[in-house]
Structures are given as structure tokens and as C-alpha cells.
Amino acid sequence: MAGQIDTSAGPRQAVAVAEGLDTPWAFDFLPDGTVLITLRDGALLAVRDGQRWQVDNAPKVVADGQGGLLDILVPSDFAETRQVFFTYAKKQFLRGSGTAVYRARLSDDGTSLEDGKTIFEIARGSGGGFHFGSRLVEAQDGTLFVTIGDRGDGDQAQNLMMHNGSVLRIDRDGNAPADNPLVGQSDALPEIYSYGHRNPQGAALDSAGQLWVAEHGAQGGDEVNRVTAGANFGWPVISYGVNYDGSKIGEGTAKDGMAQPEMYWDPSIAPSGMAFFTGGDWDGDAFVGSLKFDYIARLSGDPLREVEQISGPETERVRDVAQGPDGALWFLSVGNGALYRLE
């Protein structure tokens, strides 16, 4: 099925590539055109040429609240290694679950994961099924950026001895690279690349290799941040939002030593998924899904701002967005339980 969506680049057909998906979270592409899709309950699906099958031996997840099987990354050297990376909610001793990174080899026939291993998990100490963050991005040097939410405990986003509320940078074995900004500090975990985040559920590199994240604020104050090594983005000391009871958060909207967002939304759109587009009318623009208002935001300009809302019946609760190898914009709708391609 396909429905027409009007965009600034002309009308596009939203073609359903996969339907009947139960709470999908993320997708990525294999070199042969297969699309891998994660479902929050722990299933991993593969779709190609109208066929769909389940990939066996996905990591065992804690499907609790916002937790489960979350992001997926097919790295640039997949053709040589057949490695795939995932984030998921992993059971942790006594205190619920935490965000973890899993590495596995996709079998030659594409039906199962082999040699699976959890290469990293956040420091223990967080309970509850909230704010896992969980986006995975491959940096230009092959290391991995991992976004971690504050796990519903905002103060920990300023605690450098916890991974909560941070962007991490790890190598393909889960270790902290020697040039991470906090390596060698006795009062900081070496994997932390930036901190003071609330719940980053969108992350992407621009054409220059710069990492950006889109993250949930509280009531108002969803942010898009340009991530730099060692930066403190302020949560919960500064914020452009307020608590859900209307009370003030922290000390205001700015403080010395804390980075400002490139842009923020008020009211909140509940951003999830992020991609930078190359080619055509949208070259260099960023796209971010909205879980709350059922559209895809196009961001452009300097200063960065939302310049377009791409919406239709197909964009209900957009969880993930990406530019496909075919050059089209693809997106995952939780509300419709479907993966779409705009063509």
C-alpha cells in the first residue's frame, strides 16, 4: 500500500515495505538490500524483496517499559566482517536493567546471529524502565557512539562516575579509546564522551563526520545538540523545559561551562531517530521523527531550525528515520507498525 505525502521537494509516495510490526524500534540496511528491523520485545526481523523472516539468536532482553531490543547498527565493514551491533536493555544484578551493547556475526544465510557477545553495559545502579537512550552511530574512525538516557534519575547525568545521561565512545570490543576526553581522570568513567543529557533517542553524523543528537526534554525543551568531546549539556541543571507539574527545572536556561543546544522545541515533539540527507533539494538537512505529533521534522539553516513538517497517515509515532541506499528517506512508524519508504 502507498499513500501520497506532500513535501517541499514535491509529492512522495509512502510505500509500506513491512507491515504488522509489533512496537518496532530501529532499522538498518545490509549491502544486499536486506533491511534488519528490531522489535522492542526482542525479535529481530529481516525484509528483502517482499519476503520477511525472523533472525534467530538475538540478545535476551528485558522488555520493561521503554526497554527491550533497541537500536541496530550495520557497520561500514559489514561485507568483510558480517558483524552487527545492537543496544538493548540488559538485566543487571538487583537493580533492574541497563543499556548494553551487543555484537554478533550474521550467518552467511542471514537467518541467525552467531558468536554473540555483550561488549559493554552501563554501570549498575539504575532501576525502572525509563530513558535508555540507546542510539548507536559509527564514527568515521570506526569507533562507536552510544547514547545513554538518564534512566529517570536526572541528577546522575552530572555524575561522571555513572554512565547515565551521556554519550559514550567505545571501540568495537567495548573499551574506551585512549583519546576519549575523560580518560585518566580518577573521578570519571573513561567511556564518557559528553554528559548532561536527558534521553537522546536520535543520533547521526553529518557529512563532515560531526555527531549530533536529538533528545527528549521534560515538558518542553526537547533539544538538538552538536556533540563535542567533554562537553556538559547541562541536564538537569539547565533546561528550556519545565517539570510535568509546571515547576522550574534547575537553575534556568544557561550556566557557565554548560553547552547550549543548537535548537530546541517547545512544546516538546518527543524526538526519536535522526538522519542527515545527502543529494537533491534536502542536501545537508537533518530529519528527526516525532513520536508525539506524528510527523518528520526537517531541520536546516544556521542557526538550525525546523523548516518543514512531513506528515500523513503513515507518520504516526515516527520512531526511526534513515536515508536508504536507494537515496530515499525511510521511516519506522510505531503507530502503524510499519516501515515505509518515501519515493
N, C-alpha and C positions, 0 to 999 in steps of 0.2 A: 504494500500500500504506500501511497505517496500523497502528501498534501503540499500546496504551494505556500511559501513564506516569502513575503516581500522584503527585500533588503536594499541597502544603499547601492549595492553592486548589481541590482536587478533581481527579478523573481528567481527563487530557487525552489526546487522540489525536495522536500524532506522525505527521503526514501528509507523505509524501515529495513535494516539489514538483519536484525534479530529482534524477535518479539517474545512475550511471555517470560521475561526475566524477573526473577524474584529478588527485589532490592539489589540491583546492580550497583557497583561502586566505581569500577575503573576498567579501562581497556587499553590495549596496545597492539602493535602490528608486527607480524613476522615478515621476513623478506619475501616469502612465497605468497603473501596476500592474506594469510590466515589472521583473523583477529582473535585475541585472547581477552576474555571478559571475566572479571571477578564478581562473585556474588557475596554479599555480606555474611550469609550463613555458612560460607566455607567452600562453596563449589567454584571450580574453575572450568569455564566453557571455552570451546574453540569453534569458530564460524568461518567457513570458506565456501564460496560458490553455492550458496543456498543450503549447504549441509551444516549440521551442528552436532557436536559431541562433547561429552564431559571428559576432562583430562584428570586422570587418577593421581592419587598421592599428593594432593595439595596439603599444606601445613594444617595441623589440627588447631583450630581457632577457638577462642572464647567469644561466642556470638551473644554479646550482652550490651544492650543499649546501642550506642554508636559503634561498638567494637565488633570485630569479625575479620573476615578476609577483606583487605582494603586495597591498597594500590598495587600496580604491577608495572614493571619496567623491563622492556626488551632492550638490552644494551646494544651499542653500535657494533660490537664484535660478535653478535649472536651467530653469524654464519660460520665462524671459526670455533666458538666455544659451546654453542647451544645453551648457554646459561640464561636464566630468567630470574629476576628478583621480585620479591613481594614484601609488603608490610602487612602486619596482622596483629590482632590482639592476642597476646600470649599469656597463658595462666602463669601467675607469679606467686611464690610462696606467701601464704597468709593474707596478702593484700590485693586480691582480685587479679587484674590483668594489666599489662602494659604493652606499648607499641614495640614490636620486634621486626627485624629484617631477616628474610629467609631467602636462601639461594639454592637453586636446583638446576639440573640439566633436563631439558625437554627431550624425551626419547625421539629417536630418529623417525618413528612413525607418527609422532605428535599426539600420542594417546595417554602418556603418563609422565610424571616427573620422577627423576632419578637422582640419587646422591643428595637428597635434600638436607639442608643444614641451616639452623638458626645462627646467623653470623653476628647478630647484635640484638640486645634488648636493653630498654631503658633501665636506669637504676630503680630498684624496688622501692616501694613506699606509697604508691598511689592506688586507691581503690575507686570503685564506681565505673560506670560505663560511659564516661563523658570525655570529649576533647582529646581524641587520639592523634589529631593532626593527620599525619601518615602519607603525605605525598613523597614520591621518590623521583629524583632527577639525576641524570648522569651529567657530570661536569665535563668540560672539554678535555680535561686531563684523565678522564676515566674514573675518577673518584665519584662517590655518591653523596648527594644532598638528601637528607631525610628531615621532614618537618614533624615536630612533636608538639601536640597541644599541651595546655597547662593541666590537663586531666581534672579540670573543675576545681583546682586549688591554685588560684591566681598568684598568691604570694610566692609560690615555688618558681615562677617564671623569672624571678630575680635572684634565685638561689643557684649559684654556679656549681654546687655540689649535687644538683639534681638535673636531669635532662628535661624536665617539664618546661613547656613554653619556649622551645628553642628550635633552631635549625642546626642540624648536625652535619658534619662532613666526615665520612668514613671511607676506607678503601674497600676493595672487593672481598676482603676477608673479615671486614667488620672492625678494623683497627683505625685509630686516629692517625692521619698523616702527620708527619713531623712538622710540616709548616702550618698546621692549624693555629689560629691566633692565641689560644689559651694553653697550648702545650707548654709544660714546665711550670705552670702556676700550681702551687700546692693547694690552693683554695678553689680550684675549678676542674671540672671534668674535661679531658682533652678532646673529646668528640665535638664539643660545642663550638659552633661557628658564629652564631648570633643568638641573642636571647631577648627576653621581654616580649615574647609573642603570646597571643591568647590561644588561637586554634587555627593554624594555617592549613587550609584544605585545598589550596591551589598553589602550584609552583611550576615555574617554567624558566628556561633560558631564552634570552633574546638573541638576535643574530650575532651579537658581539660576545656571547658567552656569559653575559651577566645574569645572575639569578634574581628572580622576582618572586614574591609570594603574595597571595591574596588570603586574608584571614578574617575570621568571624570576630566582630566586636561583641559587646553586650547588647544593650538596646541602643542602636545607633553605633557609629564608629567602626564599621567594617573597613578594613584597610587594605591598600596595595602598597607593599614595601619593596624597595630596591635594596637587596641584602648585601651588606659589606662585612668583611671579616671583623669579628669582635664587637660589632655594633649592638647596642642595647636599645630595643624599640619600645621600652617603657612600661609595658603592661605589668601590673595593674596600677603603677604609679601615675601614669598619664594615659588619657584616653579621650576620644571625641564622642564617646557614648556615655550613657548613664546606666546604673543598675536597673534591673527589671522592676523594682519598686519605685523607680524615679529618683533615687538618691544619687548623689555625686560619687564618682569613682576617683579615688586617689587625690592628687594634688592639682588637677587641671589638665590642660591640653599640651603643655610643654614644660620641659625642665632641662637645665644644662646637663650635657652628657648623654641625653637620650635622643634617639633619632626620630625625625618626623616622617609620617607616611608620604608617599608620592601623591596619593589621593585617598579620600575616604568617602564612604556612603553614609548618609543619614536621611531617611531611615535605612536600616540595615537591609541588605538584599540576601543575606546568607550565602556568601560566595563559595563555590566549590568547583575545582578544576580550573586550569589556566593553560593557555597556549598562545604563542606568538605566531602570526601568519606571515608567510613569505609569498611574494608574487601578486600580481593583479592589483585591484583597487584597494585591497586591505594590507598591502605590503608593510610590515613592521608593526602592525596593530596587534594589540592583545585582546584575547577573548576570555571571558570569565562566565561560568554558569551561575545562575541564581536559583537557589532552592526555594526561596520564599516567594518571589514574584514571577517565577515561571518564564524566564527569558534568558538569552545570552547577551551579556554586555560586551560591546565593542569599545575599547579604550584606545585613545590616540592623543597626540599632541604633546606639547611641552609648555606649560605644565600638563601632566597627564589628566585626562578627564573622560567621562563616559560620553560617547558621541552617538551611540546607536543602541537600541534595544531590539534584538532579533527575536520575534515571538510568534507563536502559533500554537495550535492544539498539541503539537508534538513536543514543545519545550516545557512540559510540565515537570517541575523539580529537576533541573539540569544538574547532574552530579559531576560529570566529567566532559571535557572538550579536548579535541586534538585536531591538528591538520594531518590528514591521511597521506600515504604515499602517492595517492592519485591527485593530490593538491586540493582536495575538497575539505571543508570543515565537517567534522564528525562530532556527534554529541550523544551522551547517555542520559536518558530520561528515567528517573526513578518512578515518577508518577505514572508513566505509561508502561514501564517495564520493558523498554526498548532501546536499541542502538540505532541511530539514524545517521545518514549521510546527506549533506546538502549538495545537490548537483543541479 
